[in-house]
Amino acid sequence: MPHPVADVARPASDSRSVPAENQDRRVEIESHEPRNLIALAAYQVMLRVGWIFKTESVIMPAFLDAIAGAGWIRGFLPVLNRLGQSVPPMCFADSLRGIRVKKRALVTSSILMATPFLLLSAIWSGLEEPRQPWLPPLFLLLYLLFFCFTGLNQLAFGTVQGKLIRPHRRGRLMGWAGVAGSLAAVTAALLLLRPWLARPDNSGFGLVFLFNGAAFACAGLIAAVCVEPADDRRPRASIDIRRHVRKAWRVYRDDEAFRRAARVGMLFISSILLFPHYQWLGRTRLGTTNEDLIYWVVAQNLSVGVFSPLIGRIADRNGNRLAVRIAVFVASLTPLSALVLAAFDPETGRRWYWLTFVLLGLTPVTMRTIQNYTLELVDESQHPRYLSTMTVCFAMPFILSPFFGGLIDVLPYQIPFILVSVLIAAGGLFTFRMVEPRHRDRSPARPT
């Protein structure tokens, strides 16, 4: 049996690598590529508008502090985030291959993403006292459900993108969506999020959740305008967790190119361990308040708009490997920048602390670039399995996330921040062992 990476480096438009019976289908897809580029970019823009109202490094931990407050509870946010984004995609990957029109999964998952926040908005708006003992566990449950739907959504988006957009244009899509999404999201945040967060009784959170839920639902409707030819019929796969775990393990074990990329991803993704704690560090060391949150949210989202086209252009012209390498090394400076600014006097540190969130904007861009790299390792039929396996690898460091949150409470805060910076930098070093799919021959990879 040929190795799964034997077809690496085949541009989707290369007629030599496409069977004759699929030529007409490929021509049809490429004829609609301009429209689909615009539709998928608009989809991501609307998703970004909703996402800025639930930013993981700012809004979510601030809300959890309003209803709970302990560092170990904040530590559950990253682990639930990655658990939801890893296990459901892994179980659904084979089923997605059996869906003839993949955009249907994208539309459905987007609408499902809206439901936890619409429910949370209704609950919060009806409360008179925020410190309810049942509210933190309910919030964490809804948070987990949201990321389960988000994991399915990211798998569906990656699969739709892999089917409809050629490799050398995926960076362009990321750049367009990054720039337009940042401008739209920041505008919405300044007009709406700023006054809602400024309410002294935290009542504005209800409006925040209502808005982002509506934005996710609208994004799903935008995805429906993509033009996608139906795939051949495949038998629907059953959901057997043990079987899917074995398949994911085989991908990691047997594909050396994927394994090297996964190691980079696992080291880099440790950056999210600190996401709930940046706003805590600013509040406890520099005396920041909810009014500062909006500036951090704006800084983070504008930086996504700047980094997306830069990293995307590097990826399109030089390959995703170089783009990942640059992004990971720069991202390793994020925890150090927070430590340096927190060491300033409170007035100066508070004034410049937003710079930390500029570097945080690299995180989603780098994750998307790693996913685009993964798409180039195999042909289209294997995209769902490889993408879902990478999300599982992204989740591995988060088993220790609550423990890591507890360290923030008991150790000097500098130690966890420096540790994460070292882990990210190690990921940058591991990129030198990654292959560049566009430069590889078609010989099978040798097992390690």
FIMITOR-194492 format. One record per residue (C-alpha): x, y, z; residue in three letters. Coordinates in Angstrom, 2 decimals. Layout:
<dotis>
@xx X yy Y zz Z type ala
...
</dotis>
This chain:
<dotis>
@xx 0.00 yy 0.00 zz 0.00 type met
@xx 1.42 yy 3.44 zz -0.83 type pro
@xx 2.30 yy 5.69 zz 2.03 type his
@xx -0.24 yy 8.45 zz 2.75 type pro
@xx 2.27 yy 11.19 zz 2.06 type val
@xx 3.27 yy 9.83 zz -1.33 type ala
@xx 1.09 yy 12.39 zz -3.06 type asp
@xx 2.61 yy 15.37 zz -1.32 type val
@xx 3.30 yy 18.58 zz -3.21 type ala
@xx 0.61 yy 18.15 zz -5.82 type arg
@xx -1.07 yy 21.44 zz -6.60 type pro
@xx -4.80 yy 20.89 zz -6.88 type ala
@xx -4.70 yy 22.34 zz -10.35 type ser
@xx -2.01 yy 19.95 zz -11.61 type asp
@xx -3.80 yy 17.83 zz -14.19 type ser
@xx -1.11 yy 15.16 zz -14.03 type arg
@xx -2.09 yy 14.32 zz -10.45 type ser
@xx -5.87 yy 14.28 zz -11.03 type val
@xx -7.50 yy 11.13 zz -12.44 type pro
@xx -9.16 yy 11.60 zz -15.82 type ala
@xx -12.65 yy 11.04 zz -14.43 type glu
@xx -12.14 yy 13.95 zz -12.02 type asn
@xx -10.93 yy 16.48 zz -14.60 type gln
@xx -14.39 yy 17.95 zz -15.23 type asp
@xx -15.03 yy 18.27 zz -11.52 type arg
@xx -11.68 yy 20.04 zz -11.03 type arg
@xx -12.41 yy 22.45 zz -13.86 type val
@xx -15.80 yy 23.26 zz -12.36 type glu
@xx -14.29 yy 23.92 zz -8.93 type ile
@xx -11.61 yy 26.22 zz -10.35 type glu
@xx -14.16 yy 28.14 zz -12.43 type ser
@xx -16.01 yy 29.05 zz -9.21 type his
@xx -12.86 yy 29.71 zz -7.18 type glu
@xx -13.08 yy 33.55 zz -7.33 type pro
@xx -16.64 yy 33.47 zz -5.97 type arg
@xx -15.75 yy 30.94 zz -3.31 type asn
@xx -12.71 yy 32.98 zz -2.24 type leu
@xx -14.98 yy 35.95 zz -1.62 type ile
@xx -17.66 yy 33.85 zz 0.09 type ala
@xx -15.22 yy 32.10 zz 2.42 type leu
@xx -13.46 yy 35.39 zz 3.22 type ala
@xx -16.84 yy 37.01 zz 4.04 type ala
@xx -17.68 yy 33.99 zz 6.18 type tyr
@xx -14.47 yy 34.39 zz 8.18 type gln
@xx -15.05 yy 38.13 zz 8.52 type val
@xx -18.46 yy 37.57 zz 10.12 type met
@xx -17.02 yy 34.85 zz 12.34 type leu
@xx -14.30 yy 37.27 zz 13.46 type arg
@xx -16.90 yy 39.91 zz 14.30 type val
@xx -18.59 yy 37.43 zz 16.60 type gly
@xx -15.31 yy 36.12 zz 17.97 type trp
@xx -14.05 yy 39.48 zz 19.17 type ile
@xx -17.00 yy 39.54 zz 21.58 type phe
@xx -15.71 yy 36.34 zz 23.25 type lys
@xx -11.93 yy 36.76 zz 23.00 type thr
@xx -10.24 yy 33.92 zz 24.91 type glu
@xx -7.47 yy 36.09 zz 26.31 type ser
@xx -9.75 yy 38.91 zz 27.50 type val
@xx -13.55 yy 38.56 zz 27.54 type ile
@xx -14.00 yy 34.95 zz 28.66 type met
@xx -11.56 yy 35.01 zz 31.62 type pro
@xx -12.90 yy 38.42 zz 32.67 type ala
@xx -16.45 yy 37.03 zz 32.74 type phe
@xx -15.31 yy 33.95 zz 34.66 type leu
@xx -13.55 yy 36.18 zz 37.19 type asp
@xx -16.83 yy 38.09 zz 37.60 type ala
@xx -18.68 yy 34.88 zz 38.55 type ile
@xx -15.86 yy 32.91 zz 40.24 type ala
@xx -12.35 yy 34.37 zz 40.49 type gly
@xx -9.87 yy 31.56 zz 41.25 type ala
@xx -6.87 yy 30.85 zz 39.04 type gly
@xx -7.50 yy 27.09 zz 39.01 type trp
@xx -10.99 yy 27.73 zz 37.62 type ile
@xx -9.53 yy 29.96 zz 34.90 type arg
@xx -7.21 yy 27.06 zz 34.18 type gly
@xx -10.17 yy 25.02 zz 32.95 type phe
@xx -10.75 yy 27.40 zz 30.03 type leu
@xx -7.82 yy 26.23 zz 27.86 type pro
@xx -8.39 yy 22.53 zz 28.54 type val
@xx -12.10 yy 22.75 zz 27.68 type leu
@xx -11.19 yy 24.84 zz 24.65 type asn
@xx -8.84 yy 22.23 zz 23.23 type arg
@xx -10.85 yy 19.21 zz 24.39 type leu
@xx -13.87 yy 20.48 zz 22.47 type gly
@xx -11.80 yy 21.28 zz 19.39 type gln
@xx -10.04 yy 17.89 zz 19.29 type ser
@xx -12.26 yy 14.93 zz 20.24 type val
@xx -15.43 yy 15.78 zz 18.21 type pro
@xx -13.48 yy 16.50 zz 14.98 type pro
@xx -11.55 yy 13.27 zz 15.37 type met
@xx -14.81 yy 11.31 zz 15.71 type cys
@xx -16.53 yy 13.19 zz 12.88 type phe
@xx -13.70 yy 13.15 zz 10.33 type ala
@xx -14.79 yy 9.99 zz 8.52 type asp
@xx -18.44 yy 11.05 zz 8.60 type ser
@xx -17.51 yy 14.35 zz 6.98 type leu
@xx -15.86 yy 12.47 zz 4.13 type arg
@xx -19.23 yy 10.83 zz 3.49 type gly
@xx -21.09 yy 14.15 zz 3.19 type ile
@xx -21.34 yy 14.90 zz -0.51 type arg
@xx -21.64 yy 18.70 zz -0.10 type val
@xx -19.21 yy 19.71 zz 2.60 type lys
@xx -20.51 yy 23.25 zz 3.02 type lys
@xx -23.62 yy 21.85 zz 4.70 type arg
@xx -21.46 yy 20.83 zz 7.65 type ala
@xx -19.96 yy 24.32 zz 7.70 type leu
@xx -23.38 yy 26.00 zz 7.77 type val
@xx -24.76 yy 23.67 zz 10.45 type thr
@xx -21.75 yy 23.91 zz 12.76 type ser
@xx -21.76 yy 27.71 zz 12.53 type ser
@xx -25.38 yy 27.90 zz 13.65 type ile
@xx -24.71 yy 25.42 zz 16.46 type leu
@xx -21.88 yy 27.66 zz 17.68 type met
@xx -24.46 yy 30.37 zz 18.31 type ala
@xx -26.66 yy 28.36 zz 20.66 type thr
@xx -24.52 yy 28.29 zz 23.87 type pro
@xx -24.06 yy 32.05 zz 23.83 type phe
@xx -27.68 yy 32.82 zz 23.11 type leu
@xx -28.62 yy 30.62 zz 26.06 type leu
@xx -25.97 yy 32.23 zz 28.27 type leu
@xx -27.24 yy 35.68 zz 27.31 type ser
@xx -30.76 yy 34.77 zz 28.39 type ala
@xx -29.53 yy 33.35 zz 31.72 type ile
@xx -27.25 yy 36.29 zz 32.52 type trp
@xx -29.87 yy 38.88 zz 31.68 type ser
@xx -32.27 yy 37.28 zz 34.18 type gly
@xx -29.84 yy 37.18 zz 37.13 type leu
@xx -29.82 yy 39.74 zz 39.91 type glu
@xx -26.73 yy 38.37 zz 41.71 type glu
@xx -23.81 yy 37.14 zz 39.53 type pro
@xx -22.09 yy 35.04 zz 42.21 type arg
@xx -24.33 yy 31.97 zz 42.00 type gln
@xx -22.73 yy 28.62 zz 42.98 type pro
@xx -24.28 yy 26.84 zz 39.99 type trp
@xx -23.23 yy 29.45 zz 37.44 type leu
@xx -19.47 yy 28.65 zz 37.02 type pro
@xx -20.07 yy 24.93 zz 36.26 type pro
@xx -22.94 yy 25.82 zz 33.91 type leu
@xx -20.77 yy 28.37 zz 32.14 type phe
@xx -17.93 yy 25.84 zz 31.77 type leu
@xx -20.38 yy 23.29 zz 30.35 type leu
@xx -21.70 yy 25.78 zz 27.77 type leu
@xx -18.11 yy 26.79 zz 27.03 type tyr
@xx -17.22 yy 23.15 zz 26.33 type leu
@xx -20.26 yy 22.71 zz 24.07 type leu
@xx -19.33 yy 25.83 zz 22.14 type phe
@xx -15.85 yy 24.52 zz 21.44 type phe
@xx -17.19 yy 21.10 zz 20.47 type cys
@xx -19.20 yy 22.87 zz 17.78 type phe
@xx -16.19 yy 25.09 zz 16.99 type thr
@xx -13.98 yy 22.04 zz 16.48 type gly
@xx -16.48 yy 20.61 zz 14.01 type leu
@xx -16.69 yy 24.01 zz 12.35 type asn
@xx -12.92 yy 24.29 zz 11.89 type gln
@xx -12.78 yy 20.78 zz 10.48 type leu
@xx -15.59 yy 21.63 zz 8.06 type ala
@xx -13.97 yy 24.92 zz 7.04 type phe
@xx -10.58 yy 23.31 zz 6.45 type gly
@xx -12.20 yy 20.57 zz 4.37 type thr
@xx -14.26 yy 23.03 zz 2.31 type val
@xx -11.18 yy 25.20 zz 1.78 type gln
@xx -9.10 yy 22.18 zz 0.79 type gly
@xx -11.74 yy 21.19 zz -1.75 type lys
@xx -12.57 yy 24.60 zz -3.26 type leu
@xx -9.35 yy 26.67 zz -2.96 type ile
@xx -6.00 yy 25.72 zz -4.48 type arg
@xx -2.95 yy 25.59 zz -2.15 type pro
@xx -1.20 yy 28.67 zz -3.53 type his
@xx -4.32 yy 30.80 zz -2.91 type arg
@xx -5.07 yy 29.75 zz 0.66 type arg
@xx -2.65 yy 32.32 zz 2.05 type gly
@xx -4.48 yy 34.96 zz 0.02 type arg
@xx -7.76 yy 33.85 zz 1.59 type leu
@xx -6.22 yy 34.07 zz 5.05 type met
@xx -4.88 yy 37.55 zz 4.28 type gly
@xx -8.14 yy 38.93 zz 2.90 type trp
@xx -10.15 yy 37.54 zz 5.79 type ala
@xx -7.59 yy 38.77 zz 8.30 type gly
@xx -7.55 yy 42.37 zz 7.11 type val
@xx -11.28 yy 42.76 zz 6.50 type ala
@xx -12.16 yy 40.74 zz 9.60 type gly
@xx -9.97 yy 42.87 zz 11.84 type ser
@xx -11.44 yy 46.13 zz 10.56 type leu
@xx -15.01 yy 44.87 zz 10.90 type ala
@xx -14.43 yy 43.30 zz 14.32 type ala
@xx -12.66 yy 46.35 zz 15.74 type val
@xx -15.38 yy 48.66 zz 14.45 type thr
@xx -18.06 yy 46.54 zz 16.10 type ala
@xx -16.04 yy 46.38 zz 19.32 type ala
@xx -15.57 yy 50.15 zz 19.52 type leu
@xx -19.21 yy 50.88 zz 18.78 type leu
@xx -20.79 yy 48.16 zz 20.93 type leu
@xx -18.35 yy 46.22 zz 23.08 type leu
@xx -16.77 yy 49.27 zz 24.67 type arg
@xx -19.98 yy 50.72 zz 26.19 type pro
@xx -21.25 yy 47.27 zz 27.18 type trp
@xx -18.07 yy 46.37 zz 29.07 type leu
@xx -18.04 yy 49.79 zz 30.76 type ala
@xx -21.27 yy 49.05 zz 32.65 type arg
@xx -20.26 yy 48.87 zz 36.34 type pro
@xx -22.65 yy 46.02 zz 37.23 type asp
@xx -21.37 yy 43.72 zz 34.44 type asn
@xx -24.86 yy 43.64 zz 32.93 type ser
@xx -23.35 yy 44.29 zz 29.51 type gly
@xx -22.16 yy 40.68 zz 29.28 type phe
@xx -25.70 yy 39.66 zz 28.37 type gly
@xx -25.61 yy 41.91 zz 25.31 type leu
@xx -22.10 yy 40.72 zz 24.46 type val
@xx -23.21 yy 37.10 zz 24.35 type phe
@xx -26.38 yy 37.92 zz 22.42 type leu
@xx -24.37 yy 39.73 zz 19.76 type phe
@xx -21.73 yy 37.07 zz 19.21 type asn
@xx -24.36 yy 34.34 zz 19.06 type gly
@xx -26.19 yy 36.27 zz 16.33 type ala
@xx -22.92 yy 36.84 zz 14.44 type ala
@xx -22.09 yy 33.12 zz 14.38 type phe
@xx -25.55 yy 32.32 zz 13.03 type ala
@xx -25.17 yy 34.95 zz 10.29 type cys
@xx -21.79 yy 33.48 zz 9.35 type ala
@xx -23.47 yy 30.16 zz 8.73 type gly
@xx -25.89 yy 31.78 zz 6.30 type leu
@xx -22.97 yy 33.37 zz 4.41 type ile
@xx -21.28 yy 29.98 zz 4.00 type ala
@xx -24.35 yy 28.72 zz 2.16 type ala
@xx -23.54 yy 30.86 zz -0.91 type val
@xx -20.41 yy 28.84 zz -1.77 type cys
@xx -20.66 yy 26.92 zz -5.05 type val
@xx -19.61 yy 23.33 zz -4.41 type glu
@xx -20.06 yy 20.31 zz -6.68 type pro
@xx -21.23 yy 17.21 zz -4.86 type ala
@xx -18.70 yy 14.46 zz -4.16 type asp
@xx -19.25 yy 10.85 zz -5.07 type asp
@xx -21.35 yy 8.91 zz -2.62 type arg
@xx -19.49 yy 7.26 zz 0.21 type arg
@xx -20.81 yy 5.04 zz 2.97 type pro
@xx -21.43 yy 6.97 zz 6.18 type arg
@xx -18.94 yy 6.02 zz 8.87 type ala
@xx -20.08 yy 5.06 zz 12.34 type ser
@xx -18.87 yy 7.02 zz 15.36 type ile
@xx -16.58 yy 4.63 zz 17.22 type asp
@xx -14.22 yy 6.61 zz 19.44 type ile
@xx -11.69 yy 3.79 zz 19.85 type arg
@xx -11.50 yy 3.27 zz 16.10 type arg
@xx -11.01 yy 6.97 zz 15.48 type his
@xx -8.30 yy 7.15 zz 18.13 type val
@xx -6.49 yy 4.28 zz 16.42 type arg
@xx -6.74 yy 6.02 zz 13.04 type lys
@xx -5.40 yy 9.28 zz 14.47 type ala
@xx -2.53 yy 7.38 zz 16.09 type trp
@xx -1.70 yy 5.67 zz 12.78 type arg
@xx -1.51 yy 9.04 zz 11.04 type val
@xx 0.89 yy 10.31 zz 13.69 type tyr
@xx 2.90 yy 7.08 zz 13.83 type arg
@xx 3.23 yy 6.33 zz 10.12 type asp
@xx 3.60 yy 9.77 zz 8.54 type asp
@xx 6.96 yy 11.25 zz 9.43 type glu
@xx 6.22 yy 14.61 zz 7.79 type ala
@xx 3.00 yy 14.97 zz 9.76 type phe
@xx 4.69 yy 13.89 zz 12.98 type arg
@xx 7.33 yy 16.59 zz 12.68 type arg
@xx 4.67 yy 19.24 zz 12.08 type ala
@xx 2.61 yy 17.92 zz 15.00 type ala
@xx 5.55 yy 18.34 zz 17.36 type arg
@xx 5.81 yy 21.98 zz 16.33 type val
@xx 2.08 yy 22.39 zz 16.80 type gly
@xx 2.09 yy 20.85 zz 20.28 type met
@xx 4.94 yy 23.04 zz 21.47 type leu
@xx 3.50 yy 26.19 zz 19.93 type phe
@xx -0.01 yy 25.63 zz 21.26 type ile
@xx 1.29 yy 25.74 zz 24.83 type ser
@xx 0.97 yy 29.50 zz 24.32 type ser
@xx -2.77 yy 29.19 zz 24.96 type ile
@xx -2.08 yy 27.93 zz 28.49 type leu
@xx -1.44 yy 31.57 zz 29.38 type leu
@xx -4.41 yy 33.07 zz 27.56 type phe
@xx -6.71 yy 33.36 zz 30.61 type pro
@xx -3.92 yy 34.82 zz 32.72 type his
@xx -2.76 yy 37.83 zz 30.70 type tyr
@xx -5.75 yy 39.91 zz 31.80 type gln
@xx -5.22 yy 38.63 zz 35.38 type trp
@xx -1.59 yy 39.77 zz 35.28 type leu
@xx -2.60 yy 43.22 zz 34.06 type gly
@xx -5.31 yy 43.56 zz 36.71 type arg
@xx -3.23 yy 42.37 zz 39.67 type thr
@xx 0.13 yy 43.93 zz 38.80 type arg
@xx -0.88 yy 47.09 zz 36.96 type leu
@xx -4.36 yy 47.82 zz 38.30 type gly
@xx -6.16 yy 47.55 zz 34.95 type thr
@xx -9.97 yy 47.51 zz 34.82 type thr
@xx -12.75 yy 46.41 zz 32.45 type asn
@xx -12.30 yy 49.67 zz 30.55 type glu
@xx -8.82 yy 48.49 zz 29.51 type asp
@xx -10.22 yy 45.25 zz 28.07 type leu
@xx -11.53 yy 46.97 zz 24.96 type ile
@xx -8.09 yy 48.34 zz 24.05 type tyr
@xx -6.56 yy 44.88 zz 24.41 type trp
@xx -9.28 yy 43.33 zz 22.28 type val
@xx -8.78 yy 45.98 zz 19.60 type val
@xx -4.99 yy 45.57 zz 19.66 type ala
@xx -5.22 yy 41.79 zz 19.33 type gln
@xx -7.68 yy 41.90 zz 16.46 type asn
@xx -5.87 yy 44.62 zz 14.53 type leu
@xx -2.68 yy 42.60 zz 14.81 type ser
@xx -4.47 yy 39.62 zz 13.26 type val
@xx -5.32 yy 41.90 zz 10.36 type gly
@xx -1.66 yy 42.87 zz 10.01 type val
@xx -0.12 yy 39.43 zz 10.52 type phe
@xx -2.59 yy 37.50 zz 8.33 type ser
@xx -1.59 yy 39.02 zz 4.96 type pro
@xx 2.10 yy 39.05 zz 5.90 type leu
@xx 2.19 yy 35.40 zz 6.95 type ile
@xx -0.20 yy 34.47 zz 4.14 type gly
@xx 2.02 yy 36.09 zz 1.50 type arg
@xx 5.09 yy 34.28 zz 2.85 type ile
@xx 3.15 yy 31.01 zz 2.76 type ala
@xx 1.95 yy 31.50 zz -0.82 type asp
@xx 5.35 yy 32.52 zz -2.14 type arg
@xx 7.75 yy 30.45 zz -0.04 type asn
@xx 5.64 yy 27.69 zz 1.49 type gly
@xx 3.89 yy 27.23 zz 4.82 type asn
@xx 6.98 yy 25.84 zz 6.54 type arg
@xx 8.81 yy 29.18 zz 6.49 type leu
@xx 5.63 yy 31.02 zz 7.46 type ala
@xx 5.17 yy 28.74 zz 10.49 type val
@xx 8.81 yy 29.15 zz 11.51 type arg
@xx 8.70 yy 32.94 zz 11.51 type ile
@xx 5.34 yy 33.09 zz 13.29 type ala
@xx 6.36 yy 30.65 zz 16.05 type val
@xx 9.62 yy 32.42 zz 16.87 type phe
@xx 7.89 yy 35.81 zz 17.08 type val
@xx 5.08 yy 34.33 zz 19.20 type ala
@xx 7.63 yy 33.05 zz 21.73 type ser
@xx 8.22 yy 36.69 zz 22.72 type leu
@xx 4.63 yy 37.18 zz 23.92 type thr
@xx 4.99 yy 35.92 zz 27.52 type pro
@xx 8.27 yy 37.80 zz 27.91 type leu
@xx 6.67 yy 41.04 zz 26.76 type ser
@xx 3.94 yy 40.62 zz 29.40 type ala
@xx 6.57 yy 40.08 zz 32.11 type leu
@xx 8.58 yy 43.13 zz 31.06 type val
@xx 5.53 yy 45.40 zz 31.00 type leu
@xx 4.24 yy 44.04 zz 34.32 type ala
@xx 7.61 yy 44.97 zz 35.88 type ala
@xx 7.14 yy 48.64 zz 34.98 type phe
@xx 5.53 yy 51.10 zz 37.34 type asp
@xx 1.71 yy 50.68 zz 37.19 type pro
@xx 1.05 yy 53.84 zz 35.21 type glu
@xx 3.60 yy 53.09 zz 32.48 type thr
@xx 2.86 yy 49.37 zz 32.36 type gly
@xx -0.88 yy 49.94 zz 32.07 type arg
@xx -0.36 yy 52.40 zz 29.24 type arg
@xx 1.72 yy 49.96 zz 27.16 type trp
@xx 0.31 yy 46.58 zz 28.19 type tyr
@xx -1.71 yy 46.41 zz 24.96 type trp
@xx 1.53 yy 45.53 zz 23.14 type leu
@xx 1.30 yy 42.05 zz 24.63 type thr
@xx -2.03 yy 41.55 zz 22.89 type phe
@xx -0.53 yy 42.65 zz 19.59 type val
@xx 1.73 yy 39.61 zz 19.76 type leu
@xx -1.18 yy 37.43 zz 20.87 type leu
@xx -2.76 yy 38.14 zz 17.49 type gly
@xx -0.19 yy 35.76 zz 15.98 type leu
@xx -1.77 yy 32.74 zz 17.68 type thr
@xx -4.82 yy 32.20 zz 15.41 type pro
@xx -2.75 yy 33.10 zz 12.33 type val
@xx -0.11 yy 30.51 zz 13.21 type thr
@xx -2.70 yy 27.83 zz 13.93 type met
@xx -4.35 yy 28.43 zz 10.58 type arg
@xx -0.97 yy 28.29 zz 8.82 type thr
@xx -0.17 yy 24.94 zz 10.48 type ile
@xx -3.55 yy 23.67 zz 9.29 type gln
@xx -2.81 yy 24.88 zz 5.75 type asn
@xx 0.52 yy 23.07 zz 5.93 type tyr
@xx -1.33 yy 19.92 zz 6.97 type thr
@xx -3.64 yy 20.19 zz 3.95 type leu
@xx -0.63 yy 20.01 zz 1.63 type glu
@xx 0.67 yy 16.75 zz 3.10 type leu
@xx -2.07 yy 14.56 zz 1.55 type val
@xx -4.68 yy 14.56 zz -1.17 type asp
@xx -8.18 yy 15.92 zz -0.72 type glu
@xx -9.77 yy 12.64 zz 0.41 type ser
@xx -7.50 yy 12.55 zz 3.49 type gln
@xx -7.97 yy 16.18 zz 4.54 type his
@xx -10.60 yy 15.56 zz 7.28 type pro
@xx -8.55 yy 12.81 zz 8.92 type arg
@xx -5.29 yy 14.79 zz 8.90 type tyr
@xx -6.91 yy 18.02 zz 10.07 type leu
@xx -8.71 yy 16.26 zz 12.91 type ser
@xx -5.51 yy 14.48 zz 13.95 type thr
@xx -3.69 yy 17.81 zz 14.09 type met
@xx -6.42 yy 19.22 zz 16.35 type thr
@xx -5.87 yy 16.25 zz 18.67 type val
@xx -2.16 yy 17.08 zz 18.75 type cys
@xx -3.04 yy 20.69 zz 19.52 type phe
@xx -5.02 yy 19.44 zz 22.53 type ala
@xx -2.33 yy 17.29 zz 24.14 type met
@xx -0.60 yy 20.01 zz 26.26 type pro
@xx -3.91 yy 21.04 zz 27.82 type phe
@xx -4.29 yy 17.97 zz 30.01 type ile
@xx -2.26 yy 19.94 zz 32.57 type leu
@xx -4.07 yy 23.24 zz 32.09 type ser
@xx -5.96 yy 23.33 zz 35.45 type pro
@xx -2.71 yy 22.36 zz 37.20 type phe
@xx -0.97 yy 25.14 zz 35.29 type phe
@xx -3.64 yy 27.59 zz 36.45 type gly
@xx -2.97 yy 26.48 zz 40.01 type gly
@xx 0.73 yy 27.24 zz 39.56 type leu
@xx -0.21 yy 30.84 zz 38.82 type ile
@xx -1.78 yy 30.97 zz 42.30 type asp
@xx 1.12 yy 29.43 zz 44.26 type val
@xx 4.38 yy 30.17 zz 42.37 type leu
@xx 6.00 yy 33.45 zz 41.36 type pro
@xx 4.08 yy 34.29 zz 38.20 type tyr
@xx 7.31 yy 34.79 zz 36.24 type gln
@xx 8.08 yy 31.04 zz 36.26 type ile
@xx 5.04 yy 29.82 zz 34.26 type pro
@xx 5.37 yy 32.68 zz 31.80 type phe
@xx 9.05 yy 31.98 zz 31.12 type ile
@xx 8.35 yy 28.25 zz 30.82 type leu
@xx 5.75 yy 28.81 zz 28.10 type val
@xx 8.09 yy 31.15 zz 26.22 type ser
@xx 10.79 yy 28.44 zz 26.21 type val
@xx 8.32 yy 25.81 zz 24.95 type leu
@xx 7.18 yy 28.00 zz 22.06 type ile
@xx 10.77 yy 28.80 zz 21.08 type ala
@xx 11.54 yy 25.07 zz 21.09 type ala
@xx 8.69 yy 24.66 zz 18.59 type gly
@xx 10.41 yy 27.20 zz 16.37 type gly
@xx 13.59 yy 25.14 zz 16.44 type leu
@xx 11.65 yy 22.02 zz 15.47 type phe
@xx 10.42 yy 23.72 zz 12.29 type thr
@xx 13.90 yy 23.16 zz 10.86 type phe
@xx 13.07 yy 19.44 zz 10.77 type arg
@xx 9.80 yy 19.95 zz 8.88 type met
@xx 9.67 yy 19.20 zz 5.16 type val
@xx 8.33 yy 21.69 zz 2.62 type glu
@xx 5.54 yy 19.81 zz 0.79 type pro
@xx 5.84 yy 21.89 zz -2.38 type arg
@xx 9.48 yy 20.87 zz -2.77 type his
@xx 9.13 yy 17.17 zz -2.08 type arg
@xx 9.25 yy 14.34 zz -4.56 type asp
@xx 6.53 yy 11.71 zz -4.57 type arg
@xx 8.53 yy 8.95 zz -2.96 type ser
@xx 7.09 yy 7.51 zz 0.23 type pro
@xx 8.38 yy 8.91 zz 3.47 type ala
@xx 10.65 yy 6.62 zz 5.39 type arg
@xx 9.43 yy 5.54 zz 8.80 type pro
@xx 11.35 yy 6.69 zz 11.80 type thr
</dotis>
